[in-house]
Amino acid sequence: MEIYLQARGSYQTLLDLSKWSEENQIERIGLPDHYIVGKQRQNKDEAAPALDLMTACAGLVRETQRMVYSILVSPITFRHPSVLVKMASTINEMAEGRFRLGVGTGWLEIEHELYGIPFPDLKIRFEMLEESLLYIREALSGNKNGFKGDYFHLEQFPVEPATLKDIPIIIGGGGKVKTPTLAGRYSEEFNIYAGPKETLENSINLFKNVAEENNRDVASLEVTTACPPVVGLNKSSVDESLITAAKALTQPEDEIAKNWKDRSYLYGTPEQAAETLGMWQEVGISAVYLQLLSLEEYKRKETIEVIRQAINLL
């Protein structure tokens, strides 16, 4: 089980975290592509800084040595697929093989509402997503076949740079049918949000079956998950993490404790976390993006130590 991180914040915060991660043998950081974050999701007047993390990624890859950045995930409502193609291939030219492009339907309606970005119904967004995936893979492939859809159109011409081999596509989310189906057809990484064993098994099996039906090399494809850990080396540290989570998520502590256990998120001491990690391994998950609720160095050190101890118990 590999440990990655997922975080947002100022550019300097992300750069500091990146350099710290490189020093601590963490290979990837996931960047959530949102224009509205924090408490502003509930109250538009609660100002919270939010960067364009695709743009930030271009700077981060130049200021680090080895870190790989995963966009988790960019709503297709934000950018035309041609823009995603050019941004992805540009970042790859700046640091070859260190960028992973996540694309999704988008789900946070308020960021669309406040910025005036069209937000079609979910059926249309899934249609747009599949077309965008076909467009992106074709444009980056160098095949010059073009693409014609209802929403997007790519002429037959040589698109350069053609860097599909260097840019894994990520599809992520908790959808039970459409998301794993699209992931099986078009992605190199299926990032499924943590959940109960049966839910994970059903989605991952569908993902693999669809990949096989499409003559893809299933063994080369990754299944990862994402989860906000509420963990500690001992009970008092777990309680401290619970307080931090309650403040970050504006939820009652008892509600978080119950929900994290019910949803099979990472919760508790290393021994408790090992139970969840073991279940993830059983269903085929190979890595977790830890969604850090606190970026304080002492806390992230403890979180990583808890998960590493838990992995050693497997």
C-alpha positions in Angstrom: 0.0 0.0 0.0 1.5 3.3 -1.1 1.0 6.5 0.8 0.3 9.7 -1.2 -1.0 13.1 0.1 -3.8 15.3 -1.0 -3.8 19.0 0.0 -4.7 22.5 -1.0 -3.6 25.9 0.2 -1.4 28.8 -0.9 1.4 28.2 -3.4 4.0 28.4 -0.7 2.2 26.0 1.5 2.0 23.4 -1.3 5.6 24.0 -2.2 6.8 23.5 1.4 4.6 20.4 1.6 6.1 19.1 -1.7 9.7 19.5 -0.5 8.9 17.9 2.8 7.2 15.0 1.1 10.2 14.4 -1.2 12.4 14.3 1.9 10.0 11.8 3.5 9.7 9.3 0.6 6.2 10.4 -0.5 6.0 10.2 -4.3 2.7 11.9 -5.2 0.5 14.8 -4.1 -3.1 15.1 -5.2 -4.4 18.6 -5.9 -8.2 19.1 -5.7 -9.4 21.4 -8.6 -11.9 23.7 -6.9 -12.6 27.4 -7.2 -14.6 27.6 -4.0 -13.2 25.9 -0.8 -13.7 25.7 2.9 -16.5 27.5 4.7 -17.4 29.5 1.5 -19.1 26.3 0.3 -21.8 26.9 2.9 -21.7 30.7 3.0 -20.5 32.6 -0.1 -19.5 35.6 2.1 -17.0 33.5 4.1 -13.9 34.4 2.1 -11.4 31.5 1.5 -8.5 31.7 -0.9 -8.6 29.2 -3.8 -5.9 28.8 -6.4 -6.2 27.4 -9.9 -4.2 24.3 -9.1 -3.6 23.4 -12.7 -1.6 26.6 -13.0 0.0 26.1 -9.6 1.1 22.6 -10.7 3.2 24.1 -13.5 5.2 26.1 -10.9 5.5 23.2 -8.5 7.0 20.7 -11.0 9.8 23.2 -11.7 10.6 23.8 -8.1 10.7 20.2 -7.0 12.9 17.3 -8.1 10.8 14.2 -8.1 7.3 14.9 -6.9 4.4 13.7 -9.1 1.2 15.8 -9.1 -2.2 14.3 -9.6 -5.2 16.6 -10.4 -8.1 15.1 -8.4 -10.1 15.9 -10.5 -10.7 18.8 -12.9 -14.4 19.4 -13.7 -15.1 19.3 -17.5 -17.3 22.3 -16.9 -14.2 24.4 -16.1 -12.2 24.0 -19.3 -12.7 22.9 -22.8 -10.8 19.6 -23.4 -8.4 21.4 -25.8 -7.3 23.6 -22.9 -6.8 20.6 -20.7 -4.7 19.0 -23.5 -2.5 22.0 -23.9 -2.1 22.5 -20.1 -1.3 18.9 -19.6 1.2 18.6 -22.4 2.9 21.9 -21.4 3.3 20.7 -17.8 4.7 17.4 -19.0 7.2 19.3 -21.2 8.3 21.2 -18.0 8.8 18.0 -16.0 8.3 14.8 -18.0 6.3 12.1 -16.4 5.4 14.0 -13.3 1.8 15.1 -14.0 -1.3 13.0 -13.9 -4.5 14.5 -15.4 -7.8 13.8 -13.5 -11.0 14.7 -15.2 -14.6 14.5 -13.9 -18.1 15.8 -14.2 -17.8 18.4 -11.5 -20.2 18.3 -8.5 -19.9 21.5 -6.5 -22.8 23.6 -7.8 -22.0 26.7 -5.8 -18.6 27.3 -7.5 -20.4 27.2 -10.8 -23.2 29.5 -9.6 -20.9 32.1 -8.1 -18.5 32.3 -11.1 -21.3 32.1 -13.7 -20.0 28.7 -15.1 -22.7 26.7 -16.8 -23.7 23.6 -14.7 -25.8 21.2 -16.8 -27.7 18.3 -15.3 -25.7 15.2 -14.3 -26.7 13.2 -17.4 -25.3 15.9 -19.7 -22.2 16.3 -17.6 -21.5 12.6 -17.9 -22.0 12.9 -21.7 -19.6 15.8 -21.8 -17.1 13.9 -19.7 -17.0 10.9 -22.0 -16.6 13.1 -25.0 -13.8 15.0 -23.3 -12.0 11.8 -22.5 -12.2 10.6 -26.1 -11.1 14.1 -27.3 -8.1 14.2 -24.8 -6.9 10.8 -25.6 -7.1 11.3 -29.3 -5.5 14.8 -29.2 -2.6 13.5 -27.1 -2.1 10.3 -29.0 -0.6 11.7 -32.2 -2.9 9.6 -34.4 -4.5 12.5 -36.3 -7.9 10.8 -36.3 -9.8 13.8 -34.9 -13.1 13.5 -33.0 -16.7 14.6 -33.6 -19.2 14.7 -30.7 -22.3 16.6 -29.7 -20.3 18.9 -27.3 -16.7 18.8 -28.6 -15.0 18.6 -32.0 -11.4 18.0 -33.0 -10.3 18.3 -36.6 -8.0 15.7 -38.2 -4.6 17.3 -37.9 -1.3 16.5 -36.0 -1.6 17.8 -32.5 1.8 18.4 -30.9 3.2 17.6 -28.4 1.6 14.1 -28.5 2.3 13.0 -25.0 -0.4 10.5 -24.0 2.3 7.9 -22.9 3.6 10.4 -20.4 0.3 11.6 -18.9 -1.9 9.0 -17.1 -5.5 9.9 -17.1 -7.4 9.7 -13.7 -11.1 9.2 -13.3 -12.4 9.4 -9.8 -15.5 9.5 -7.6 -18.1 7.4 -5.8 -20.4 6.7 -8.7 -21.4 3.0 -8.8 -21.9 2.4 -12.5 -21.0 5.3 -14.9 -17.8 6.3 -13.1 -16.1 2.9 -13.0 -17.3 2.2 -16.5 -15.7 5.3 -17.9 -12.6 4.6 -15.8 -12.3 1.1 -17.3 -12.5 2.5 -20.8 -10.4 5.5 -20.6 -8.2 5.9 -17.4 -4.9 4.6 -16.2 -5.9 5.3 -12.6 -9.3 4.8 -11.0 -9.5 6.9 -7.9 -12.4 5.6 -5.9 -13.5 7.4 -2.7 -13.2 5.2 0.4 -16.3 3.3 1.4 -17.6 0.0 2.7 -16.1 -3.2 1.3 -19.1 -4.3 -0.8 -19.3 -0.9 -2.4 -15.6 -0.9 -3.3 -15.7 -4.5 -4.5 -18.6 -3.9 -6.9 -17.1 -0.7 -8.4 -13.6 -2.1 -8.7 -14.8 -5.3 -10.3 -16.9 -3.3 -12.8 -13.8 -1.2 -13.6 -11.7 -4.2 -14.3 -14.4 -6.0 -16.3 -14.9 -3.0 -18.5 -11.1 -2.6 -19.0 -10.9 -6.3 -20.1 -13.8 -5.9 -22.5 -11.9 -3.0 -24.0 -8.8 -5.1 -24.5 -6.8 -3.0 -22.0 -3.9 -4.4 -19.9 -5.7 -4.5 -16.5 -2.4 -5.3 -14.7 -1.0 -1.9 -15.8 -4.0 0.1 -14.4 -4.1 1.5 -10.9 -6.8 1.6 -8.3 -6.3 4.2 -5.6 -8.5 5.7 -3.0 -8.8 9.0 -1.1 -9.7 9.6 2.6 -9.4 12.2 5.3 -7.6 10.4 8.1 -8.6 10.9 11.7 -5.8 8.9 13.3 -3.2 9.1 16.1 -0.5 7.0 17.7 -2.6 6.6 20.8 -6.1 7.4 22.0 -5.3 10.9 23.1 -3.8 11.7 19.7 -6.9 10.3 18.0 -9.0 12.5 20.2 -6.9 15.5 19.1 -7.2 14.6 15.5 -11.0 14.3 16.0 -11.1 17.9 17.3 -9.0 19.1 14.3 -11.4 17.3 11.9 -14.5 18.8 13.5 -13.1 22.3 13.1 -11.9 21.7 9.5 -15.2 20.1 8.4 -17.6 22.0 10.7 -19.1 18.8 11.9 -19.7 17.5 15.4 -17.0 15.2 16.8 -19.3 12.3 17.6 -20.8 12.5 14.1 -17.3 12.3 12.5 -16.3 9.4 14.7 -19.4 7.4 13.8 -19.4 8.3 10.1 -15.7 7.5 9.6 -16.2 4.0 11.1 -19.4 3.4 9.1 -17.8 4.5 5.9 -14.6 2.5 6.4 -12.4 5.6 6.5 -9.1 5.7 8.2 -9.9 6.2 11.9 -8.1 5.4 15.2 -4.7 4.0 16.2 -2.4 2.1 13.9 -4.0 -1.2 14.8 -7.5 0.2 13.9 -6.2 1.8 10.7 -4.6 -1.5 9.7 -8.0 -3.2 9.5 -9.2 -0.6 6.9 -6.0 -0.8 5.0 -6.2 -4.6 4.9 -9.7 -4.5 3.5 -8.6 -2.0 0.8 -5.8 -4.4 -0.2 -8.3 -7.3 -0.4 -10.5 -5.4 -2.9 -7.5 -4.3 -5.1 -6.6 -0.8 -3.9 -2.8 -0.2 -4.2 -2.5 3.4 -2.8 -4.3 6.0 -0.7 -4.2 9.8 -1.1 -4.4 11.1 2.5 -6.6 14.2 2.5 -4.8 16.1 5.2 -7.1 18.1 7.4 -4.1 19.8 9.1 -0.9 20.8 7.4 1.0 21.5 10.6 4.3 19.6 10.3 4.0 17.8 13.6 0.5 16.5 12.8 1.3 15.4 9.2 4.4 13.6 10.6 2.3 11.7 13.1 -0.4 10.9 10.5 2.2 9.4 8.1 3.8 7.5 11.0 0.4 6.0 12.0 -0.3 4.8 8.4 3.2 3.4 8.0 2.9 1.5 11.2 -0.5 0.2 10.1 0.9 -0.9 6.8 3.7 -2.8 8.6 0.9 -4.7 10.6 -0.7 -6.0 7.4 
